[in-house]
């Protein structure tokens, strides 16, 4: 593909996905939108495993209705590894159809492709279709060398410049090893690297290291916000949890930002027994969040494509307790 130059009122020249800006630079606008709670969208399937596009559009609409200013798709929470290419393109299009004309929401489109050629093509396609930010998951299948991983990330950064990019660092899921000096070097080489999504355990030290130096590199924390208070104290600018109970994260963030640290910690403490159990495995929390969304009436089936986690009786009872515990903040949980 070839870049189609466009010059908007900010004087920024770039891909077609960068049109329609007013007042501020594109990077400043998206930086403000990505700050805070940025849920990773889940993907509903019917009981027979077929994709449920109507259910996905409901997920998008309901999550955006919570007031968040950015969302991410596809991620581990959206079972990206269980989607074929056509399904992924369809769902990405449905998301961008709902965000493309909105100035108050940023769509972060993830590029988890292992082959650099495919990752570059997918990133450029997403940019041209209206993505506001690209998330790149470094390649990890069969243990590529460090040099190969960095070359892959550099290729994606260059392909979509000046579109802002998140590098997702998920060592437990991918085995990839990246440190703060390396990530800061990438950002110095490619100024459109604007954030790192930190999913190491614990994430705090890397978040703090990224925040140091002449050009701090902001961090988003993942892993369901399990370590969110520590991440915030160390400089994290956002959290990317799943999406089925986004309102809890929005309320936690509101309390923290307003200076009510005790209130934020109290809410996080209430959430911890559930998060700590569900985060024993990605497939487990995906299954739990889908069950919660079904109970909220967002879509009809909590089906997860195989291989996946099947909730047992006690895990369903834990979700019962979760719904009762947080019905004060999300009345829909009592449906």
ABEGO torsion letter per residue (X at the ends): XBBBBBBBAAGBBBBAAABGBBGBBAAAAAAAAABEBBBBBBBBBBAAGBBBAAAAAAAAAAAAAAGBABBBOBBAAAGAAABBAAAAAAAAAAAAAAAAABAABBBBBBBABABAAAAAAAAAAAAAAGBABBBBBBBABGGBBAAAAAAAAAAAAAAAOABBBBBBBBAAAAGBBBBAAAAAAAAAABAABABBBBABOBAAAAAAAAABEABBBBBBBBGGGAAAAAAAAAGBABBBBBAABAAAAAAAAAAAAAGBAAAAAAAAAAAAAAAAAAAABAAAAAAAAAAAAAAAGABABABBBOBBBBBBAAAAAAAAAAAAAAAAABAAAAX
